[in-house]
Amino acid sequence: MDAITLRKLPPHVAEAVRKRAAEQKTSLNRAVIGLLEESTSIAAGATKEERHELDALCGAWSPSEARNFDRALADLRRLDPDLWE
């Protein structure tokens, strides 16, 4: 198992980890691992859920419909140089 050393941990972060460990009645190490798993959406043995709500839309437009859509959005894709000065 890999070990990671954290340096210069901000005090508010350290306090949040301590609070979490106390609330869950667990070690600081387990609290940090839990927080890292949550923040990276990774959990031991978890499988990534496949979603299919938009499958019906994939490849549903004809080339003509896709061109018309792109034309309709052309103005929205244009950048105003004055806003970026």
Summary of the structure (lengths in Angstrom):
residues: 85
radius of gyration: 23.8
end to end distance: 50.2
largest distance: 60.7
contacts: 117
relative contact order: 0.06
helix: 56%
strand: 0%
